[in-house]
Amino acid sequence: MDLGLKDKLVLVTGSVSGIGKATAKTFLEEGAKVIVHGLTEKEVDRCIVDLSPFGDVVGKAGDLTDPDHAIDLCDFAQSQGDVDILVNNVGVFSVKAFEDLTDADWMQYFDINVLSAVRVSRAILPAMLKRGTGSIVNLASEAGVKPLPQMIHYSVTKTAMLGLSRGMAELTKGTGVRVNSVLPGPTWTAGVEAYFDGLATQKGEPLAELIENYFQSDEPTSLIQRFVQVDEVAKAIVTVATNQAMNGGAHKVEGGIIRNIL
């Protein structure tokens, strides 16, 4: 299927690993030019080397909690041409008891998980609206709809991403610009693997056993009863980014964890 991505310019934030890197790779395979982004130049350079066999890829490092770095990234992206697609993927997660979360913890999570997308979108969206074409995909999570008690801070930021996405979509009415969110479920990334490695050590249990039991004990409503793979999320992001009829929606890739019919 031709998704019409040949020679399109795509910016994917937080794309040196995990879902972001898989998304960048998928866009490259579909013929797009991709700008990757990470926290350090070393990470970005390594990612460019890894992804270059799949297409035209360039990159820029920066800390998107710093407004100046966000502006620098957007200036670099727009120096490459008109940004046709923006994927706001930057985000962090951790497990922490609600009563132990400080104001600083909350502010840090909003700064990284929400305001990073605000800063980049604020620079990219106006140009899209002026041209009358473009697509933005914001990474939310099933936790934004079904908050996780052990990750309330993370969950609330992902709920905010849903509101941000719909609000931005309202700004596009009558244009060819679209804004959507994608809600992955538990996805097997390097970060998740590191978390389970630590948990296995902490509990003194085999890693394989913890993973096998996770969905029965922690996510019993999952219909697929397994972790989502990064390439599965990436394919969903590319589909949402390119389908001209999708605007203002929250698109789930969570294996049926959320028990509703929408």
WOWOTA-V768275 format. One record per pair of residues at least 12 apart in sequence whose ideal C-beta (glycine too) atoms are under 6 Angstrom apart, sorted by the first residue. I is the first residue (numbers start at 1). J is the second residue. If there is no record, write none. Layout:
i: <I I>
j: <J J>
This chain:
i: <3 3 5 5 5 6 8 8 9 9 9 9 9 10 10 10 10 11 11 11 11 12 12 12 13 13 13 13 14 14 15 15 16 16 16 17 18 18 19 19 20 22 22 22 23 23 23 24 25 25 26 26 28 28 29 33 34 35 35 36 37 37 38 40 41 44 44 60 60 64 64 65 65 67 70 70 74 83 84 85 85 86 86 87 88 88 89 90 91 92 93 95 95 98 101 106 109 109 110 113 114 114 117 128 129 129 132 132 133 134 135 135 136 137 137 137 137 137 138 138 138 139 140 140 140 140 140 141 141 142 142 142 142 142 143 143 144 144 144 145 146 162 162 165 165 166 169 169 178 180 180 180 181 182 182 182 182 183 183 183 184 184 184 185 185 185 185 186 187 187 188 196 219 221 221 222 222 223 223 224 228 233 236>
j: <30 242 30 31 32 31 32 84 33 80 81 83 84 27 32 34 85 35 77 83 86 24 87 89 37 88 89 90 89 90 36 37 38 43 47 190 189 230 230 233 89 230 231 234 87 234 237 36 51 54 234 238 54 55 54 56 57 58 77 59 60 73 61 61 61 59 61 73 76 90 116 111 112 119 119 120 123 124 134 135 241 124 136 137 117 138 139 116 113 112 154 150 151 152 153 153 153 157 157 157 157 160 138 177 175 177 175 176 176 177 178 241 179 180 182 237 240 241 161 165 181 182 158 161 162 181 183 158 183 183 185 254 257 258 155 158 158 159 162 258 258 181 250 179 181 248 247 248 247 240 246 249 250 236 237 240 251 250 252 254 228 233 253 228 254 255 257 227 228 233 227 210 257 257 259 255 257 255 256 255 255 253 253>
